[in-house]
Amino acid sequence: MRTRLAQESGAIAIVVALVFVPILVGGAALGIEVSRWFAILERVQRAADAAALAAAPQWTSARADAVAAAREAVRRNGYLLTGSTRLDLVSGSAAGTVRATLTVSVSNPLGAALGEPARELTRMSEAGYSAPISIGSSCNVVGDEPDPASGDLTDPADGTGSVASSLCSYGRRPHLWASIAGPDTSKVTGDRFASRWCTNGNSGCRANNNLDYRGYGSAATGATDGQPSYFLRVTVRRPVPSMTVQLFDPAFVDVGDACDRMPKRSATDPSWPGLATPNPYVRDAARRYAFGSRTTTPASSGEYCTGDTTSVAVATPAAALRAPVVTSFALHAPTNSGDPWRAPVLPTCVRQYPGWILTPLAMTAALTTPGDPALQRYFRQWVTVCTVIAPQVGDYYLQVRTNIGAGRASSARMTEAREDADATGTGLNRFSVRVDTPGDQEAVSVAGVERLGLYVNVPAGRTTFLLARVGSAAAGSTLRVELFDLGDAQAPAVLALVRPPSAAGTWPARCMALGEPRGSPLAPADLPNCELTGVSSAAGFNGKIQQVAIELPADYRCVDNDPTDCWFRIAVDYPSSVFDTTTWTASLEGDPVRLIQ
């Protein structure tokens, strides 16, 4: 019996081996195959991620280059886009995003027995790109747009009246001017980046040297990042026959913040003392050359008062005291890099304007024929920088700087970040920019790129300005706003950062003050309603950077294809009139290119 049982047991073991060993071996083989497939899927996903990230920065501005970059990213990850391996790119879930779908064919040994020797695997990835933030304007005008002159020698392109488009959220005259300081001006006057000198105690000041001014450099090494230049992005959305870039009052002329250093008849009669038509460029001198007053409202200075004014710093060299500011402008062509410094300058679009510091009597004479034709042409006039025929769709960049010496501005020199050590200028030059595209003014917009110097001259009351445009692709990011030198109002003001009116998402988002006057990076102060109260010089805002961080909801959305939407705003309650120069900076924290899904 035992022998038979033993024999039966041996037979059972053989049967079990014959039945289960293949199963076990097959199971092991299947496990190995599944692991291989997971590894392949991971590799395909990495390639899809790389493709989306490579395409995102140029997806909206240079589609062909974006596609080429994505295909190259796939190749670097080991896949040749031939045969059944293919890459599909489409716009993603929000503006500024791109969705990459990568499909590859993979051998399938186990499936070969079932007639499926190969299997297609597909992985998708979506990436977003947040371009440098636009500041200050939703339309084709930055600053106020005064009426053009109508003199006999006025540039015909400047005499067509208003060109402001329907996209200007606050009309032609938002009580705002672009502003840039001469290099020997004090930082405390409000320009954070263009001034060499500062007063100890200001933000970013050491031994009277402005640490935010980075124009020092040699022809060999250049500067660090060219902070002394401001750039304005000129976006052409669709084809137009021509584009004319114009500046109002581009040259520095010292008239005082409120234009209270303009000529007048007498101490009791502030009217213009000269002729109604003093030169070939002006027929409305009584309005255009009006005297202003700080004691009433800015409106008394008239629509033409840009408020250019002299200012010196503690460390200003004696030779530079009261030196007029020389201002250089250049228009750069579009670039796929998105970096204005790498964008080529259009050679016919470089202009440099001298500056004037005159007594009222000398100014009257200079503005009267024969006088000074250059001053007559530039002062309180719209002046054309250049006209571009059939501009390409994309982003041009208008550069403005004051640290290039007189007579040295050129297309090559404007792309060098370093300063001219002997360039000088003690004052603030205020101006406006507009871009004329006849027949389709809504086809173009102009705005500051991440930072902009501004001069505000407004009466008492609540005033709202466009701060920063933040598209839906920034969902989940943190918007960092830096407001420099808010303390020049005549009485404490209340300032609020207001989200876009149509913004969707889980609000309210957290809003924090990170210093210097309020809060600090280590001890952020929550700002209910994102509001700063008691903003004044006495409260410590003068010459200081107030940082504010706004955490955007993960589901933040705005109407990306509407140029007037997606704008965060600054709403200010001024208890009295204000004449204030300030510098606004806005950026998104983290990598501008990021995976969304």
Backbone torsions as a table, in degrees:
resi	resn	phi	psi	omega
1	MET	NA	-45.3	-180.0
2	ARG	-60.7	-40.3	-178.0
3	THR	-63.6	-41.8	-179.8
4	ARG	-66.5	-41.8	178.3
5	LEU	-62.1	-40.7	179.5
6	ALA	-64.4	-40.4	-180.0
7	GLN	-66.6	-40.4	178.4
8	GLU	-64.2	-40.4	178.4
9	SER	-61.1	-42.1	179.4
10	GLY	-63.9	-39.4	178.6
11	ALA	-64.5	-41.8	178.0
12	ILE	-60.7	-42.4	179.7
13	ALA	-61.1	-39.7	179.5
14	ILE	-65.4	-42.8	179.0
15	VAL	-62.2	-45.7	178.6
16	VAL	-58.9	-42.8	-180.0
17	ALA	-63.4	-44.0	-178.9
18	LEU	-65.1	-31.5	-177.2
19	VAL	-85.7	-48.0	-169.8
20	PHE	-90.6	-27.5	-179.0
21	VAL	-59.2	-46.8	177.3
22	PRO	-59.5	-35.6	178.9
23	ILE	-64.6	-44.4	179.9
24	LEU	-64.5	-43.3	178.6
25	VAL	-62.9	-44.7	178.6
26	GLY	-62.4	-38.7	177.8
27	GLY	-63.1	-42.1	178.1
28	ALA	-62.6	-42.8	179.0
29	ALA	-62.9	-40.3	178.9
30	LEU	-64.1	-40.8	178.3
31	GLY	-61.3	-42.5	178.4
32	ILE	-63.3	-41.6	-178.6
33	GLU	-65.5	-41.3	178.6
34	VAL	-62.5	-42.5	178.1
35	SER	-60.8	-40.2	179.1
36	ARG	-62.9	-41.4	-179.4
37	TRP	-65.5	-40.8	177.6
38	PHE	-61.8	-40.7	179.1
39	ALA	-63.6	-41.0	179.0
40	ILE	-65.8	-43.7	178.9
41	LEU	-59.5	-40.5	178.8
42	GLU	-63.7	-40.9	-179.5
43	ARG	-66.7	-42.1	178.0
44	VAL	-63.8	-39.0	178.6
45	GLN	-63.7	-42.2	177.6
46	ARG	-60.2	-40.9	179.4
47	ALA	-66.5	-39.6	177.8
48	ALA	-65.4	-41.8	176.4
49	ASP	-59.5	-45.1	-179.0
50	ALA	-62.5	-39.4	179.3
51	ALA	-64.2	-44.7	179.7
52	ALA	-64.2	-43.9	-179.9
53	LEU	-65.2	-36.6	-179.5
54	ALA	-70.8	-34.5	-176.8
55	ALA	-80.4	-29.8	-169.4
56	ALA	-56.2	-47.2	-174.8
57	PRO	-59.8	-28.5	-175.4
58	GLN	-114.1	9.0	-173.0
59	TRP	-62.4	-40.9	-178.0
60	THR	-90.4	-18.1	-174.6
61	SER	-105.1	-31.8	-177.2
62	ALA	-147.9	80.8	-170.6
63	ARG	-59.0	-43.3	-178.4
64	ALA	-63.0	-40.5	178.6
65	ASP	-67.5	-35.4	177.8
66	ALA	-63.1	-43.2	179.5
67	VAL	-64.0	-43.4	179.6
68	ALA	-61.9	-41.5	179.5
69	ALA	-64.4	-39.1	179.8
70	ALA	-66.9	-43.2	179.9
71	ARG	-63.7	-38.4	178.1
72	GLU	-66.2	-37.1	178.4
73	ALA	-64.0	-39.3	177.1
74	VAL	-64.7	-42.4	179.2
75	ARG	-61.3	-42.3	-179.5
76	ARG	-65.4	-21.7	177.6
77	ASN	-92.9	12.2	169.6
78	GLY	97.4	10.8	-178.8
79	TYR	-121.2	126.8	174.8
80	LEU	-93.8	128.4	-176.5
81	LEU	-81.5	73.6	177.2
82	THR	-134.9	158.1	177.5
83	GLY	60.0	-127.0	-175.6
84	SER	-86.6	-0.9	176.0
85	THR	-89.5	120.0	-174.1
86	ARG	-142.4	153.9	178.9
87	LEU	-124.1	127.6	176.7
88	ASP	-115.8	131.9	179.9
89	LEU	-121.7	130.1	175.9
90	VAL	-141.1	162.5	176.1
91	SER	-63.9	145.6	-175.1
92	GLY	-87.8	-155.8	-172.7
93	SER	-77.1	-13.4	179.5
94	ALA	-145.9	162.4	178.4
95	ALA	-59.3	141.3	-179.9
96	GLY	83.5	7.4	179.1
97	THR	-117.2	156.1	179.1
98	VAL	-137.3	141.1	179.1
99	ARG	-110.9	123.3	178.6
100	ALA	-106.9	128.2	177.1
101	THR	-119.7	117.6	-177.8
102	LEU	-110.7	127.6	178.9
103	THR	-120.3	128.7	179.5
104	VAL	-129.4	153.9	176.7
105	SER	-100.9	129.1	-175.3
106	VAL	-123.7	135.4	177.8
107	SER	-62.6	146.9	-173.9
108	ASN	-133.1	77.7	-174.7
109	PRO	-55.2	-44.5	-178.6
110	LEU	-67.2	-32.4	-179.5
111	GLY	-79.7	-10.8	-178.4
112	ALA	-60.5	-37.0	-179.7
113	ALA	-65.1	-22.3	-179.9
114	LEU	-100.4	11.1	176.4
115	GLY	85.5	15.0	179.3
116	GLU	-126.7	78.2	-175.2
117	PRO	-72.5	-15.7	179.8
118	ALA	-139.3	154.7	-177.0
119	ARG	-138.8	136.8	176.7
120	GLU	-86.5	133.1	175.8
121	LEU	-116.0	137.8	-177.7
122	THR	-128.8	134.8	174.9
123	ARG	-134.4	144.0	-176.7
124	MET	-119.7	147.8	175.8
125	SER	-145.6	145.1	178.5
126	GLU	-126.4	132.5	-179.7
127	ALA	-128.9	151.7	178.2
128	GLY	-122.9	152.0	177.1
129	TYR	-126.9	124.4	176.0
130	SER	-102.3	104.2	-179.9
131	ALA	-65.5	159.3	175.0
132	PRO	-49.6	135.6	-168.8
133	ILE	-69.2	139.1	174.0
134	SER	-82.6	142.3	-176.4
135	ILE	-128.9	133.6	161.3
136	GLY	94.4	-18.3	-176.9
137	SER	-158.7	141.5	178.3
138	SER	-104.3	0.2	-171.9
139	CYS	-131.2	-155.9	-174.8
140	ASN	-93.7	16.5	179.3
141	VAL	-135.2	133.4	169.4
142	VAL	-113.3	120.5	-176.8
143	GLY	94.4	-172.5	177.3
144	ASP	-72.0	155.0	176.2
145	GLU	-121.4	85.2	177.7
146	PRO	-66.5	160.7	176.3
147	ASP	-64.5	144.7	177.2
148	PRO	-72.7	160.4	174.7
149	ALA	-75.4	168.3	-178.4
150	SER	-131.3	27.8	179.5
151	GLY	-69.9	164.2	-176.3
152	ASP	-62.0	-31.8	-176.1
153	LEU	-102.7	12.2	178.2
154	THR	-66.1	138.8	177.6
155	ASP	-54.5	122.8	-178.5
156	PRO	-53.9	-34.1	180.0
157	ALA	-66.9	-19.0	-178.3
158	ASP	-96.1	-5.5	-172.6
159	GLY	-105.6	23.3	-174.6
160	THR	-94.0	5.3	-177.7
161	GLY	87.0	-161.7	-177.4
162	SER	-69.5	140.9	173.3
163	VAL	-116.6	3.0	-177.8
164	ALA	-58.2	132.2	-176.6
165	SER	-85.8	173.7	178.5
166	SER	-70.1	-7.8	-178.9
167	LEU	-84.7	-4.3	179.6
168	CYS	-72.2	105.5	-170.7
169	SER	-61.0	-31.9	-177.8
170	TYR	-121.4	29.7	173.0
171	GLY	76.9	-166.3	-175.5
172	ARG	-77.0	-23.8	-171.2
173	ARG	-133.4	81.3	-179.4
174	PRO	-82.8	11.9	-176.7
175	HIS	60.4	50.0	-173.8
176	LEU	-148.2	139.2	175.6
177	TRP	-133.6	146.9	168.5
178	ALA	-69.2	152.0	-174.6
179	SER	-147.1	142.6	173.7
180	ILE	-144.6	141.1	-178.7
181	ALA	-92.9	152.1	167.9
182	GLY	-71.4	155.8	-173.2
183	PRO	-63.9	-23.2	-179.7
184	ASP	-99.9	22.5	175.6
185	THR	-88.5	155.9	177.4
186	SER	-79.0	136.0	177.9
187	LYS	-58.4	-32.5	-175.3
188	VAL	-65.0	-13.1	176.7
189	THR	-75.9	-8.3	170.5
190	GLY	126.4	-14.3	178.7
191	ASP	-93.9	113.3	-174.4
192	ARG	-73.8	-31.2	-167.6
193	PHE	-110.3	-27.9	-170.9
194	ALA	-93.4	-4.7	-177.9
195	SER	-97.9	133.9	176.9
196	ARG	-74.3	-34.0	-166.7
197	TRP	-111.2	160.7	179.7
198	CYS	-153.9	171.9	175.7
199	THR	-100.3	128.5	178.9
200	ASN	-52.8	132.4	-173.5
201	GLY	109.4	-21.0	172.4
202	ASN	-69.4	156.8	172.8
203	SER	-61.6	137.0	176.3
204	GLY	64.8	42.5	-178.7
205	CYS	-128.1	132.6	177.2
206	ARG	-141.6	120.3	179.8
207	ALA	51.8	44.0	178.8
208	ASN	67.3	8.6	176.3
209	ASN	-100.3	129.7	180.0
210	ASN	-78.5	112.1	-177.6
211	LEU	-72.2	-15.6	177.1
212	ASP	-85.4	-10.0	174.7
213	TYR	-90.0	120.4	-174.2
214	ARG	-127.4	41.3	179.8
215	GLY	-87.4	-6.2	-179.1
216	TYR	-69.4	133.9	179.4
217	GLY	170.9	164.5	179.5
218	SER	-105.1	168.7	177.4
219	ALA	-61.9	-27.5	-177.8
220	ALA	-80.1	-41.8	-173.8
221	THR	-99.9	-24.6	-176.6
222	GLY	71.1	-176.4	178.7
223	ALA	-95.8	178.5	-177.1
224	THR	-72.5	-62.3	-179.4
225	ASP	-140.1	16.2	172.6
226	GLY	65.4	34.4	-177.8
227	GLN	-55.3	-32.9	-175.8
228	PRO	-63.3	-14.1	175.5
229	SER	-90.4	143.5	166.2
230	TYR	-107.2	145.2	176.2
231	PHE	-121.7	139.8	171.3
232	LEU	-115.5	131.4	-179.1
233	ARG	-86.2	123.5	175.8
234	VAL	-104.8	104.2	-174.7
235	THR	-97.4	120.1	175.1
236	VAL	-99.2	113.7	-172.5
237	ARG	-86.0	-28.2	-177.7
238	ARG	-152.2	163.5	-176.2
239	PRO	-61.2	138.4	174.7
240	VAL	-138.3	154.8	-178.6
241	PRO	-64.6	-37.2	-177.8
242	SER	-156.3	162.8	179.3
243	MET	-142.2	120.9	-179.7
244	THR	-113.0	122.3	179.1
245	VAL	-96.0	127.4	-175.1
246	GLN	-130.3	152.3	178.7
247	LEU	-125.5	138.6	172.7
248	PHE	-98.9	125.8	177.5
249	ASP	55.1	55.9	-173.1
250	PRO	-72.3	-20.4	-177.6
251	ALA	-92.5	146.1	177.2
252	PHE	-74.5	124.7	174.7
253	VAL	-136.1	114.7	-175.1
254	ASP	-67.9	111.3	178.0
255	VAL	-128.3	-5.7	-176.5
256	GLY	90.4	151.3	-177.7
257	ASP	-50.1	-42.1	-176.9
258	ALA	-103.1	13.9	-177.0
259	CYS	60.9	33.4	179.5
260	ASP	-90.9	12.0	170.9
261	ARG	-113.4	15.6	174.0
262	MET	-74.8	155.9	177.0
263	PRO	-62.3	149.9	174.7
264	LYS	-149.1	162.7	-175.5
265	ARG	-67.9	-42.0	-177.9
266	SER	-163.6	178.0	179.5
267	ALA	-62.9	-26.2	-178.3
268	THR	-105.7	-7.7	-179.0
269	ASP	-126.6	100.7	-174.6
270	PRO	-82.6	7.3	-176.0
271	SER	-72.2	159.0	-179.8
272	TRP	-59.4	128.2	-173.9
273	PRO	-84.2	-8.3	-176.0
274	GLY	-98.2	-161.7	-178.9
275	LEU	-76.1	156.3	177.2
276	ALA	-67.6	-30.7	176.0
277	THR	-123.0	78.5	-171.9
278	PRO	-77.4	-20.7	-176.9
279	ASN	-151.5	170.6	-175.7
280	PRO	-67.5	-6.6	-175.8
281	TYR	-100.7	-14.2	-169.5
282	VAL	-134.2	130.8	173.5
283	ARG	-117.9	-0.2	-175.8
284	ASP	-127.0	46.3	-172.7
285	ALA	-58.7	-33.4	-178.0
286	ALA	-60.1	-35.2	177.1
287	ARG	-88.6	-47.1	-172.1
288	ARG	-67.9	-34.1	-178.2
289	TYR	-106.6	31.2	-175.0
290	ALA	-65.2	144.0	172.7
291	PHE	-75.4	144.6	-179.6
292	GLY	-113.8	172.2	-178.5
293	SER	-145.1	133.3	176.7
294	ARG	-80.5	-17.0	-173.6
295	THR	-82.6	-15.7	177.3
296	THR	-112.2	-142.8	-178.5
297	THR	-97.0	160.1	177.7
298	PRO	-57.0	-25.6	-179.8
299	ALA	-60.4	-26.1	-179.6
300	SER	-66.4	-21.2	179.1
301	SER	-82.3	-8.5	178.6
302	GLY	82.8	166.5	-176.8
303	GLU	-70.7	-12.0	-173.9
304	TYR	-97.5	0.7	-175.9
305	CYS	-83.0	102.7	175.8
306	THR	-85.2	-20.6	173.5
307	GLY	79.6	29.7	174.4
308	ASP	-56.3	137.0	-176.4
309	THR	-149.6	148.4	177.0
310	THR	-81.3	152.5	176.4
311	SER	-163.5	137.1	179.2
312	VAL	-119.0	161.8	-179.3
313	ALA	-110.5	165.1	179.1
314	VAL	-56.2	-39.3	-174.7
315	ALA	-97.2	6.9	-179.3
316	THR	-59.7	126.9	178.2
317	PRO	-59.8	147.1	-177.4
318	ALA	-57.3	-36.8	-177.8
319	ALA	-67.0	-18.6	-176.8
320	ALA	-98.8	-3.4	-176.9
321	LEU	-59.5	128.4	178.9
322	ARG	57.7	32.9	173.7
323	ALA	-83.0	132.2	-179.5
324	PRO	-67.6	151.2	-178.7
325	VAL	-81.7	132.0	174.3
326	VAL	-103.9	123.8	-171.7
327	THR	-116.0	130.2	-178.2
328	SER	-115.5	138.6	178.8
329	PHE	-126.9	148.5	174.6
330	ALA	-151.2	141.4	175.8
331	LEU	-102.1	123.7	179.0
332	HIS	-98.3	142.9	177.4
333	ALA	-73.9	164.1	177.8
334	PRO	-60.0	150.7	176.5
335	THR	-139.3	141.8	179.3
336	ASN	-70.0	-19.9	-177.4
337	SER	-72.1	-22.9	-174.9
338	GLY	75.6	2.4	-179.7
339	ASP	-100.6	112.4	-177.7
340	PRO	-56.2	-34.3	-178.4
341	TRP	-65.2	-26.0	-179.5
342	ARG	-92.7	-2.7	179.1
343	ALA	-82.3	132.2	-179.0
344	PRO	-66.9	142.8	177.4
345	VAL	-82.3	137.0	173.4
346	LEU	-75.7	116.4	-171.4
347	PRO	-56.8	-30.9	-179.3
348	THR	-86.0	4.3	-176.0
349	CYS	-118.5	37.4	175.3
350	VAL	-113.4	127.6	-179.8
351	ARG	-136.7	144.2	174.2
352	GLN	-130.9	135.2	-176.3
353	TYR	-119.8	132.2	178.3
354	PRO	-74.2	179.1	178.1
355	GLY	-127.1	160.3	-178.9
356	TRP	-134.7	135.3	168.9
357	ILE	-127.1	107.4	-172.6
358	LEU	-129.4	153.3	170.1
359	THR	-72.2	159.7	178.0
360	PRO	-55.9	-38.8	179.9
361	LEU	-65.7	-44.1	179.5
362	ALA	-66.9	-33.3	178.9
363	MET	-67.4	-42.4	178.0
364	THR	-57.1	-44.6	179.5
365	ALA	-65.9	-40.9	-177.3
366	ALA	-67.7	-30.6	-179.4
367	LEU	-86.4	-0.8	-178.3
368	THR	-112.9	132.9	179.5
369	THR	-56.1	134.2	5.2
370	PRO	-80.3	-32.6	171.3
371	GLY	42.1	-138.0	-177.1
372	ASP	-117.3	100.2	-176.8
373	PRO	-58.5	-35.2	-179.7
374	ALA	-65.1	-45.3	177.6
375	LEU	-62.0	-42.5	179.5
376	GLN	-60.6	-36.7	-176.9
377	ARG	-75.7	-36.8	-173.9
378	TYR	-92.2	-30.9	-169.4
379	PHE	-73.2	117.6	177.9
380	ARG	55.7	40.1	178.6
381	GLN	-129.3	153.9	167.3
382	TRP	-82.0	127.8	-176.5
383	VAL	-125.2	134.7	-178.7
384	THR	-83.0	129.1	171.6
385	VAL	-78.6	-53.3	177.0
386	CYS	-172.0	166.3	173.8
387	THR	-118.4	130.6	178.2
388	VAL	-106.1	121.7	179.2
389	ILE	-84.0	133.2	180.0
390	ALA	46.6	59.5	-179.3
391	PRO	-61.8	146.1	179.2
392	GLN	-76.9	151.1	176.9
393	VAL	-68.2	130.9	-177.2
394	GLY	146.0	-164.8	-175.0
395	ASP	-106.2	115.5	165.9
396	TYR	-89.7	166.1	-179.6
397	TYR	-135.6	124.7	175.7
398	LEU	-97.1	119.0	-177.0
399	GLN	-102.2	141.1	174.8
400	VAL	-134.8	134.3	179.5
401	ARG	-152.9	160.0	-177.6
402	THR	-125.9	8.2	-175.5
403	ASN	-106.9	29.0	170.9
404	ILE	-113.5	132.4	-176.7
405	GLY	-65.8	158.9	-179.6
406	ALA	-57.7	132.4	177.5
407	GLY	83.3	2.6	-174.8
408	ARG	-109.6	-2.1	-179.2
409	ALA	-69.8	131.0	177.6
410	SER	-153.6	168.8	-179.7
411	SER	-62.6	-36.6	179.0
412	ALA	-71.5	-42.5	-175.7
413	ARG	-68.3	-32.5	-178.0
414	MET	-69.4	-19.9	178.6
415	THR	-91.0	-1.3	175.5
416	GLU	-94.9	124.8	-175.6
417	ALA	-73.0	-24.4	-175.5
418	ARG	-63.0	154.2	176.5
419	GLU	-86.8	165.5	161.3
420	ASP	-90.1	119.1	-174.2
421	ALA	-59.1	-28.8	-178.9
422	ASP	-92.5	2.9	175.5
423	ALA	-68.7	136.8	-177.1
424	THR	-136.7	-168.4	-177.4
425	GLY	136.8	121.5	-178.5
426	THR	-120.3	91.8	179.2
427	GLY	165.7	179.6	-178.2
428	LEU	-119.7	121.8	178.7
429	ASN	-99.6	119.7	179.8
430	ARG	-108.3	142.7	-174.3
431	PHE	-159.8	173.4	173.6
432	SER	-125.0	159.6	177.9
433	VAL	-127.7	138.0	170.6
434	ARG	-142.8	154.3	-179.1
435	VAL	-126.2	121.3	-174.4
436	ASP	-102.7	117.8	173.9
437	THR	-123.2	85.4	-172.6
438	PRO	-51.5	134.3	178.4
439	GLY	89.8	-16.3	-179.1
440	ASP	-157.3	69.4	-176.7
441	GLN	-67.8	-21.1	178.9
442	GLU	-78.4	-5.5	-177.7
443	ALA	-75.8	-9.6	-174.0
444	VAL	-138.1	151.0	174.3
445	SER	-140.0	159.7	178.2
446	VAL	-139.9	135.5	-177.8
447	ALA	-157.7	158.3	175.8
448	GLY	-65.2	153.8	178.5
449	VAL	-105.9	101.9	176.4
450	GLU	65.9	-29.7	177.0
451	ARG	-148.4	150.6	-177.9
452	LEU	-159.1	132.6	171.9
453	GLY	-83.8	134.8	-174.5
454	LEU	-136.6	147.5	173.8
455	TYR	-117.9	124.1	-177.6
456	VAL	-109.8	123.3	172.8
457	ASN	-130.6	97.1	-172.4
458	VAL	-130.0	153.1	174.1
459	PRO	-77.3	175.5	178.4
460	ALA	-62.4	152.0	178.5
461	GLY	125.0	-173.8	-178.9
462	ARG	-91.3	126.0	-179.3
463	THR	-127.5	139.6	-179.1
464	THR	-121.0	135.1	178.7
465	PHE	-124.8	152.0	171.7
466	LEU	-76.5	127.0	-179.4
467	LEU	-97.9	-68.7	-170.1
468	ALA	-146.3	136.9	177.6
469	ARG	-95.4	120.2	-176.2
470	VAL	-123.3	110.6	-177.1
471	GLY	-77.8	172.2	-177.1
472	SER	-62.5	-26.4	-179.5
473	ALA	-63.0	-15.0	-179.8
474	ALA	-86.5	4.9	-179.9
475	ALA	-51.7	133.7	179.9
476	GLY	85.0	-5.9	179.1
477	SER	-89.2	177.5	175.4
478	THR	-115.5	123.7	175.9
479	LEU	-86.5	120.9	178.8
480	ARG	-106.8	123.6	179.5
481	VAL	-115.2	132.9	176.5
482	GLU	-123.8	118.8	-177.8
483	LEU	-113.1	115.9	-174.9
484	PHE	-101.8	133.1	172.1
485	ASP	62.3	62.8	178.6
486	LEU	-88.1	1.5	-165.5
487	GLY	-96.2	23.6	-175.2
488	ASP	-98.4	2.6	175.9
489	ALA	-65.2	149.1	-176.4
490	GLN	-70.5	-17.0	177.3
491	ALA	-146.3	159.1	-178.0
492	PRO	-54.9	133.3	-178.8
493	ALA	-111.9	165.0	175.0
494	VAL	-116.5	126.4	-175.7
495	LEU	-123.2	132.4	179.2
496	ALA	-128.6	140.2	171.6
497	LEU	-95.6	121.5	-171.0
498	VAL	-113.4	130.6	-179.6
499	ARG	-71.6	162.8	177.9
500	PRO	-55.5	136.7	-176.0
501	PRO	-55.8	-34.5	-176.7
502	SER	-97.6	9.2	-174.8
503	ALA	-61.3	127.6	175.3
504	ALA	-99.2	160.8	179.6
505	GLY	134.9	179.4	-178.2
506	THR	-87.1	91.4	179.3
507	TRP	-103.4	159.6	4.0
508	PRO	-80.7	146.0	172.8
509	ALA	-81.2	161.3	178.4
510	ARG	-75.8	134.9	179.3
511	CYS	-125.9	126.1	-172.9
512	MET	-132.1	142.2	171.3
513	ALA	-91.5	129.5	-175.8
514	LEU	-115.6	21.3	178.1
515	GLY	95.2	169.7	7.5
516	GLU	-85.8	-44.6	-177.5
517	PRO	-60.8	-42.2	-178.2
518	ARG	-120.7	129.7	177.9
519	GLY	71.7	-175.6	177.1
520	SER	-159.2	162.3	178.6
521	PRO	-59.3	-33.3	-179.2
522	LEU	-84.7	-22.5	-179.7
523	ALA	-136.4	73.1	-179.1
524	PRO	-60.3	143.6	177.4
525	ALA	-106.3	119.7	178.0
526	ASP	-64.1	138.2	-179.8
527	LEU	-112.8	101.2	175.8
528	PRO	-57.5	133.7	-178.3
529	ASN	59.2	17.8	179.9
530	CYS	52.7	48.8	-171.3
531	GLU	-122.1	132.4	172.9
532	LEU	-105.1	125.6	-179.8
533	THR	-109.9	160.5	176.9
534	GLY	62.6	36.5	-178.6
535	VAL	-76.3	111.3	-178.6
536	SER	-161.3	169.5	176.9
537	SER	-64.8	-40.7	-178.5
538	ALA	-63.9	-25.8	-179.9
539	ALA	-87.8	5.6	173.7
540	GLY	95.3	11.8	-176.9
541	PHE	-86.7	-18.3	-175.9
542	ASN	-67.8	124.6	178.5
543	GLY	71.7	16.1	-178.4
544	LYS	-118.6	154.9	175.1
545	ILE	-97.8	117.7	173.1
546	GLN	-96.0	115.1	179.1
547	GLN	-96.2	137.1	177.0
548	VAL	-132.6	133.4	177.8
549	ALA	-115.4	130.2	178.5
550	ILE	-118.4	116.8	178.7
551	GLU	-83.1	112.7	-178.5
552	LEU	-77.5	139.2	178.8
553	PRO	-62.3	151.9	178.0
554	ALA	-64.1	-23.4	179.5
555	ASP	-105.2	23.6	178.4
556	TYR	-60.7	132.0	175.4
557	ARG	-144.4	146.7	172.3
558	CYS	-141.3	178.6	-178.1
559	VAL	-88.6	90.7	-171.5
560	ASP	-63.7	-32.0	-176.9
561	ASN	-84.9	5.9	174.8
562	ASP	-106.4	110.7	-176.9
563	PRO	-59.2	-21.4	-179.3
564	THR	-89.2	-6.2	-179.1
565	ASP	-98.7	174.6	178.4
566	CYS	71.4	13.1	-177.2
567	TRP	-93.9	120.5	164.6
568	PHE	-76.4	143.6	-173.9
569	ARG	-121.4	158.5	169.8
570	ILE	-109.6	120.8	176.0
571	ALA	-111.1	123.7	-175.5
572	VAL	-123.9	131.8	172.2
573	ASP	-100.9	107.4	178.8
574	TYR	-98.5	121.6	178.4
575	PRO	-74.0	-14.8	177.4
576	SER	-148.5	171.6	-178.9
577	SER	-63.4	154.0	-175.0
578	VAL	-137.9	140.8	173.1
579	PHE	-127.4	98.4	-167.4
580	ASP	-138.9	131.0	171.2
581	THR	-98.6	134.4	-178.5
582	THR	-145.9	166.1	177.1
583	THR	-126.4	125.5	179.2
584	TRP	-105.6	137.3	175.8
585	THR	-133.4	136.3	178.6
586	ALA	-142.5	137.1	179.9
587	SER	-155.1	163.0	175.3
588	LEU	-102.0	133.0	179.0
589	GLU	-73.2	149.0	176.9
590	GLY	92.0	-176.8	-177.8
591	ASP	-70.0	129.0	179.4
592	PRO	-66.4	-21.2	176.7
593	VAL	-107.9	123.7	-175.6
594	ARG	-150.9	153.8	176.9
595	LEU	-77.0	138.7	177.9
596	ILE	-102.9	-40.5	176.0
597	GLN	-158.5	NA	NA
